[in-house]
Structures are given as C-alpha cells and as structure tokens.
Amino acid sequence: MNAIIVTGGTRGIGRAIVDSIADRLLAKEPDLGEAQLVVTYRSETAHAQSLGTALRAKGVVADVLAMDLASAESIDAFVGHVRENYGAVRALINNAGATYDGSFLSISDEGMDKLIESNLSGTIRLTERLLPLLKVANPAAVVFIASAAGVYGKAGQVPYATTKGGLIGYTQLLARRCVRQNVFVNAVAPGFIATDMVAKLDPIMYEPTLHNASLQKMGAPEDIAHVVNGLLKPGYVQATTIKVDGGHLR
Ligand SMILES: NC(=O)c1ccc[n+]([C@@H]2O[C@H](COP(=O)([O-])OP(=O)(O)OC[C@H]3O[C@@H](n4cnc5c(N)ncnc54)[C@H](OP(=O)(O)O)[C@@H]3O)[C@@H](O)[C@H]2O)c1
C-alpha cells in the first residue's frame, strides 16, 4: 500500500488538505491509485482524535501519528513506522510549521533554533529520509507549504520569513535531484489564511497586507487544499512556488 503523508494535518490548512484527499480516495480517483492517508500532528491530541473520528465516519482508513519536526528522534521514529507499514510514498505534503510573530532581534537563540528545526531543517530531514520511498512510488509528489512571507519577505518577521524562504530554495534543489525518478516537487506560498495560526496574530500584522491585496480578504484553508491537490498529479509543473495570496500587490 502507498502512503499519502500530510504533516500537521489535524487542523487548519493541513486539515483541509486531508479532507480533500480523503474525498478523492473515497471516489477512487485513478490519479492517486491505492493509497492510505498518514497524518501527523505535534502534540494537540484533541484535534488528532477529532480528525480520526471524522475520517472513520466517512469510511476512510488513516494513520494519525504524533511527530515533532523539532526532534530528530521523533522524525526517525515516524519514518521507521512508514517504512514498516507502507511500500512507497505517493505524496508527501510538508505542511506542518510554526510561526513567530516578531523581529530577529526579539527572538532568543533557542527560539530561533526551534523555529528553524520546526519549519526548515526538520522538514528537510523528513523529506530526505522518505526520498527512497518516494522514488519507489513512480510517480510521486512532494509539496512544501511555504509562505508569501518567504517569497516577498515580511516587515518585522525575519525569523519566520527566512525559514520559509529556505524551503523555497530547497524545493528547487530537490526537484532537480529527483526528476528522473518521476518525483514532482513544488511549493505553495499562502498569503494570510484563516486558521488558528492567524487568529493568534495582532491584526496590525495582516490588515495592511489584506488591504493592499487585489482580493482584499483573507483566504480559506480550502483555497490552499485546492492548489495542493492539483500538484499531486504528474504534469508540467515542477520546481516552482505557486503563490496563493489573493493577489499580493506590495
Ligand atoms: N495560516 C496562514 O496564514 C499561513 C500563511 C502562510 C503559510 N502558512 C503555513 O501553512 C502551514 C499550516 O499553517 P496553519 O495556519 O494551518 O497552522 P496551524 O493551524 O497552527 O496548524 C499547524 C499544524 O502543524 C503542526 N505543527 C506545528 N509545529 C510542529 C512541529 N514542530 N512538528 C510537527 N508538527 C507541528 C500542528 O500540530 P499540533 O496541532 O499538535 O500543534 C498543526 O497540526 C504552516 O507551515 C504555516 O507556516 C500558514
């Protein structure tokens, strides 16, 4: 059985991605083939349980597992589970991530290390460790959920924006390395999307951006899920970052 892995899939954008893929698996869409969802979260078990219940009610079998991207041991244990239980990885959607709503000079060294581990180095470690199983799937897709902040930068958010910018660079490197094995690698860069992550922000962080965007409103998790689903099908989109930001104008 192939795995379709969604990290941080128990709430927010990841949950919308999981729900949309679950519907496609139920509909037996030939693009995805025979596959099982494997969903991770860090520590919020209530969301994980509620996702498990919702998927079972729909008739979808899924593995919902804890994995902390800031811990190499936790990543390695997760990869061991995938290796033991699945023959290949049809898709890896690297969605999990954390934010830090402040400047570089305001974050502690420890906080910066943790943010880099959660958003960048942990995600790279997970992807590199799963690469052999992605190459077996033929075709396979890797999607990174980066951020508009990683594309344009964001005033007052150097720590977060640089971790996401790093993912965009890695997307291009990885795509070049594994194109012969039919692994499609792309990133999606969301603007502000209505999730718990944004609910914690001071509105001053997003109101001017929304005001200056073409659509002048926040996106929904489903807007990102829609684009991610398009990237799971092999085609002519490779090594790129798709902005889903309502038309960022400055
Ligand atoms: N919302 C936005 O406006 C926006 C904009 C641009 C980019 N993004 C990116 O989109 C992704 C999803 O964002 P969201 O708004 O849906 O976030 P969210 O609602 O805060 O959910 C984050 C998910 O990631 C998991 N997670 C967080 N830190 C982790 C870690 N160190 N290891 C493993 N899992 C971890 C969380 O697990 P627990 O539930 O256990 O904590 C949760 O499942 C993130 O990468 C974020 O940076 C979001």
The ligand as a MOL file (V3000), in Angstrom:
LIG
                    3D

  0  0  0     0  0            999 V3000
M  V30 BEGIN CTAB
M  V30 COUNTS 48 52 0 0 0
M  V30 BEGIN ATOM
M  V30 1 N -2.3460 30.4210 8.1610 0
M  V30 2 C -1.6480 31.2290 7.3830 0
M  V30 3 O -1.9960 32.3930 7.1610 0
M  V30 4 C -0.3900 30.7400 6.7270 0
M  V30 5 C 0.2230 31.5810 5.7830 0
M  V30 6 C 1.3800 31.1450 5.1570 0
M  V30 7 C 1.9010 29.8930 5.4410 0
M  V30 8 N 1.2910 29.1050 6.3710 0 CHG=1
M  V30 9 C 1.9020 27.8050 6.6470 0
M  V30 10 O 0.9380 26.7830 6.4320 0
M  V30 11 C 1.1990 25.6950 7.3190 0
M  V30 12 C -0.0720 25.3700 8.0990 0
M  V30 13 O -0.4600 26.5520 8.7970 0
M  V30 14 P -1.8130 26.6440 9.6560 0
M  V30 15 O -2.1680 28.0710 9.6680 0
M  V30 16 O -2.7910 25.6250 9.1880 0 CHG=-1
M  V30 17 O -1.2250 26.2590 11.0840 0
M  V30 18 P -1.9280 25.7300 12.4330 0
M  V30 19 O -3.3950 25.8810 12.3520 0
M  V30 20 O -1.1600 26.3880 13.5330 0
M  V30 21 O -1.5710 24.1590 12.3940 0
M  V30 22 C -0.2240 23.7750 12.3890 0
M  V30 23 C -0.1230 22.2710 12.2980 0
M  V30 24 O 1.2940 21.9360 12.2960 0
M  V30 25 C 1.5990 21.1260 13.4280 0
M  V30 26 N 2.9200 21.5270 13.9340 0
M  V30 27 C 3.3110 22.7310 14.3960 0
M  V30 28 N 4.6050 22.7090 14.7840 0
M  V30 29 C 5.0410 21.4440 14.5490 0
M  V30 30 C 6.2560 20.7640 14.7610 0
M  V30 31 N 7.3360 21.3510 15.3240 0
M  V30 32 N 6.3400 19.4570 14.4240 0
M  V30 33 C 5.2780 18.8310 13.8800 0
M  V30 34 N 4.0920 19.3910 13.6630 0
M  V30 35 C 3.9690 20.6890 14.0040 0
M  V30 36 C 0.4860 21.3820 14.4350 0
M  V30 37 O 0.3420 20.2730 15.3390 0
M  V30 38 P -0.4500 20.4880 16.7620 0
M  V30 39 O -1.9160 20.6630 16.3890 0
M  V30 40 O -0.1950 19.2370 17.5080 0
M  V30 41 O 0.1370 21.7200 17.3810 0
M  V30 42 C -0.7110 21.5470 13.4820 0
M  V30 43 O -1.2060 20.2760 13.0890 0
M  V30 44 C 2.3660 26.1310 8.2110 0
M  V30 45 O 3.5660 25.6190 7.6860 0
M  V30 46 C 2.3510 27.6460 8.0840 0
M  V30 47 O 3.6240 28.2140 8.3050 0
M  V30 48 C 0.1590 29.4910 7.0260 0
M  V30 END ATOM
M  V30 BEGIN BOND
M  V30 1 1 1 2
M  V30 2 2 2 3
M  V30 3 1 2 4
M  V30 4 1 4 5
M  V30 5 2 4 48
M  V30 6 2 5 6
M  V30 7 1 6 7
M  V30 8 2 7 8
M  V30 9 1 8 9
M  V30 10 1 8 48
M  V30 11 1 9 10
M  V30 12 1 9 46
M  V30 13 1 10 11
M  V30 14 1 11 12
M  V30 15 1 11 44
M  V30 16 1 12 13
M  V30 17 1 13 14
M  V30 18 2 14 15
M  V30 19 1 14 16
M  V30 20 1 14 17
M  V30 21 1 17 18
M  V30 22 2 18 19
M  V30 23 1 18 20
M  V30 24 1 18 21
M  V30 25 1 21 22
M  V30 26 1 22 23
M  V30 27 1 23 24
M  V30 28 1 23 42
M  V30 29 1 24 25
M  V30 30 1 25 26
M  V30 31 1 25 36
M  V30 32 1 26 27
M  V30 33 1 26 35
M  V30 34 2 27 28
M  V30 35 1 28 29
M  V30 36 1 29 30
M  V30 37 2 29 35
M  V30 38 1 30 31
M  V30 39 2 30 32
M  V30 40 1 32 33
M  V30 41 2 33 34
M  V30 42 1 34 35
M  V30 43 1 36 37
M  V30 44 1 36 42
M  V30 45 1 37 38
M  V30 46 2 38 39
M  V30 47 1 38 40
M  V30 48 1 38 41
M  V30 49 1 42 43
M  V30 50 1 44 45
M  V30 51 1 44 46
M  V30 52 1 46 47
M  V30 END BOND
M  V30 END CTAB
M  END
